[in-house]
Every structure is written in C-alpha cells, then in structure tokens.
Amino acid sequence: MKEAYFAGGCFWCVTPIYKMYGVDKVICGYAGGDEENPTYEQVKHQETGHRETIKLVYDPEKVSFEKLLDIYFANVDPFDAEGQFIDKGFSYTLAIFYNDEEEKEISEKKIAEIEKNSGKETHVALLPYKNFYEAEEYHQDYYLKNPEAFEKELIESGRKQ
C-alpha cells in the first residue's frame, strides 16, 4: 500500500470521488503547516499554515499515482490562486505533497501538460511531504454522514452545477 497527499480545497468535496476509483482509504486532514495537531477552526481561519488535505491509501497495482493525479485535476480548478470555488484563503489552496522523486516528476509533468494545453499558469504548490494531521472525526466520510448538507455544499460552492 502507498499513500498520496492532495490539498484540493474543501476536503469534504474531494473525498468521495477517490473511493469510486479503487482507493482503499480517504482520510481528511491538514498538511504542510508548522503547528502540531491543528484544529479545523485554526486551519479554516488561516492560523496554522496548513491546507485542508486528503490522505489517500491505495494499492498501486489497482490505481497508479498518475491516475490519482488525473482524478485530482478533474475535480479542482488549478488556475485559482485564491482557493477553490467559494472557499478562499491559503488553507483552501492547491498542493500536491510528494513522497519521493518519482511522485515529484510525475506531478511536474502533469502540471506542465495542463499549462501547455491551457496556455495558463497553474497555482498548484508541489511540496515535499512534511506532515499530516487527521481531521476531527465528524469530517471523515462527511458525505455519508450528512448527505443533504454535503449536496448543499457542492451546489453552493459551485462544484456541482
């Protein structure tokens, strides 16, 4: 099993899609900042330097890191430097936290391809993995626990038209 870490804006919104593509676990959390064990309120209010991030636990025999990146980029706006959809601020900006040089190279290639095809600059931080703190339990599988609120979030955020 391998792990991948993607900051894609609101972690509730990017969780369910990965389970459809063979990822074993999707865990909501916070990555990249210096504060240990940050809370949702601290991260949401831009107090810790963390981004809302999902940790993907996957079998590379079933799904490749490159496929995970394809899913990621199909579900975010890589050209928004301010955050994602209605969620604005550093904690909602995009980042790929790579675990090794291979993941870094695959990510660089994918970002370059998007920029070439679009003619636009992307705003996706490509950073070495540093830390990940699991979010509070009520954030995990939010879409299953709160389907009506989740659907409302998708519509109000602009992710679902």
C-alpha positions as CSV (number, residue, x, y, z in Angstrom):
1,M,0.0,0.0,0.0
2,K,1.1,3.6,-0.7
3,E,-0.1,7.0,0.4
4,A,-0.7,10.2,-1.5
5,Y,-1.5,13.6,-0.1
6,F,-3.5,16.2,-2.1
7,A,-4.8,19.6,-1.0
8,G,-7.8,20.3,-3.2
9,G,-9.8,23.0,-1.4
10,C,-12.6,21.7,0.9
11,F,-11.7,18.2,1.8
12,W,-15.3,17.1,2.1
13,C,-15.8,17.9,-1.6
14,V,-12.9,15.8,-3.0
15,T,-13.3,12.7,-0.8
16,P,-16.0,10.6,-2.4
17,I,-14.6,10.6,-6.0
18,Y,-11.5,8.6,-5.0
19,K,-13.4,5.8,-3.5
20,M,-15.0,5.2,-6.8
21,Y,-11.6,4.6,-8.4
22,G,-10.3,1.9,-6.1
23,V,-8.6,3.9,-3.3
24,D,-8.8,1.9,-0.1
25,K,-9.0,4.9,2.4
26,V,-9.5,8.6,2.0
27,I,-8.8,10.5,5.2
28,C,-9.4,14.2,5.7
29,G,-6.8,16.2,7.5
30,Y,-4.3,19.1,7.5
31,A,-0.9,19.2,5.9
32,G,2.1,21.4,5.4
33,G,2.0,23.8,8.4
34,D,4.2,24.0,11.4
35,E,1.7,23.8,14.2
36,E,1.3,20.3,15.7
37,N,-2.3,18.9,15.8
38,P,-4.1,21.8,14.4
39,T,-7.9,22.0,14.7
40,Y,-10.4,22.7,12.0
41,E,-11.2,26.1,13.3
42,Q,-7.5,27.1,13.4
43,V,-6.9,25.9,9.8
44,K,-10.2,27.4,8.5
45,H,-9.2,30.7,10.0
46,Q,-5.7,30.6,8.3
47,E,-3.9,30.4,11.6
48,T,-1.5,27.5,11.1
49,G,-0.1,27.4,7.6
50,H,-1.8,24.1,6.9
51,R,-4.0,23.3,3.9
52,E,-7.1,21.1,4.0
53,T,-5.7,17.9,2.6
54,I,-6.8,14.3,1.9
55,K,-4.6,11.3,2.5
56,L,-5.2,8.5,0.0
57,V,-4.2,5.0,1.0
58,Y,-4.1,2.9,-2.2
59,D,-2.8,-0.2,-3.9
60,P,-0.5,0.9,-6.8
61,E,-1.4,-2.4,-8.5
62,K,-5.1,-1.2,-8.7
63,V,-4.6,2.5,-9.3
64,S,-1.5,4.5,-10.3
65,F,-0.3,7.7,-8.8
66,E,-0.7,9.2,-12.3
67,K,-4.4,8.2,-12.3
68,L,-4.8,9.7,-8.8
69,L,-3.4,13.0,-10.3
70,D,-5.9,12.8,-13.2
71,I,-8.8,12.5,-10.8
72,Y,-7.4,15.3,-8.7
73,F,-7.1,17.7,-11.6
74,A,-10.5,16.8,-12.9
75,N,-12.0,17.9,-9.6
76,V,-10.2,21.1,-8.9
77,D,-9.6,24.5,-10.6
78,P,-5.8,24.6,-11.0
79,F,-5.9,28.2,-12.2
80,D,-7.4,29.7,-9.0
81,A,-4.6,31.2,-6.8
82,E,-7.1,32.2,-4.1
83,G,-8.5,28.8,-3.1
84,Q,-11.2,26.7,-4.6
85,F,-14.7,27.7,-5.7
86,I,-16.3,29.7,-2.7
87,D,-13.6,28.5,-0.3
88,K,-10.9,31.2,-0.3
89,G,-7.7,31.6,1.7
90,F,-4.4,29.7,2.0
91,S,-5.9,26.7,3.7
92,Y,-8.0,26.0,0.6
93,T,-5.3,26.5,-2.0
94,L,-4.0,23.5,-4.0
95,A,-1.0,21.4,-3.2
96,I,0.5,18.1,-4.0
97,F,2.7,16.7,-1.3
98,Y,5.1,14.3,-2.9
99,N,6.7,11.4,-1.0
100,D,9.6,10.7,-3.4
101,E,11.3,11.9,-6.6
102,E,9.1,9.7,-8.8
103,E,5.9,11.3,-7.5
104,K,7.5,14.8,-7.9
105,E,8.5,14.1,-11.5
106,I,5.1,12.7,-12.4
107,S,3.4,15.7,-10.8
108,E,5.7,18.2,-12.6
109,K,5.0,16.5,-15.9
110,K,1.2,16.6,-15.3
111,I,1.3,20.3,-14.2
112,A,3.4,21.2,-17.3
113,E,1.0,19.3,-19.5
114,I,-2.0,21.3,-18.1
115,E,-0.2,24.6,-18.6
116,K,0.8,23.7,-22.1
117,N,-2.7,22.6,-23.1
118,S,-4.5,25.5,-21.5
119,G,-2.0,28.3,-22.1
120,K,-2.5,29.3,-18.5
121,E,-0.3,29.3,-15.4
122,T,-1.4,26.8,-12.7
123,H,-1.4,27.6,-9.0
124,V,-0.6,24.2,-7.5
125,A,2.1,24.0,-4.9
126,L,4.4,21.0,-5.4
127,L,5.9,20.3,-2.0
128,P,7.8,17.5,-0.2
129,Y,5.6,15.7,2.3
130,K,6.2,17.1,5.7
131,N,3.3,16.2,7.9
132,F,-0.4,15.2,8.0
133,Y,-2.7,15.5,10.9
134,E,-6.0,13.7,10.7
135,A,-9.1,16.0,11.0
136,E,-11.7,15.6,13.6
137,E,-13.9,12.5,13.3
138,Y,-17.0,14.5,12.1
139,H,-15.1,15.4,8.9
140,Q,-14.4,11.8,7.9
141,D,-16.8,10.5,5.3
142,Y,-18.8,13.7,5.7
143,Y,-20.7,12.9,2.5
144,L,-22.1,9.6,4.0
145,K,-22.9,11.1,7.4
146,N,-24.6,14.2,6.2
147,P,-25.8,13.6,2.6
148,E,-28.2,16.6,2.5
149,A,-25.6,19.0,3.9
150,F,-23.0,17.6,1.6
151,E,-25.2,18.0,-1.5
152,K,-25.9,21.6,-0.4
153,E,-22.2,22.3,0.0
154,L,-21.4,21.0,-3.5
155,I,-24.1,23.2,-5.1
156,E,-23.4,26.3,-3.0
157,S,-19.7,26.0,-3.6
158,G,-20.1,25.9,-7.3
159,R,-18.5,22.4,-7.6
160,K,-21.9,21.0,-8.8
161,Q,-23.9,22.8,-11.4
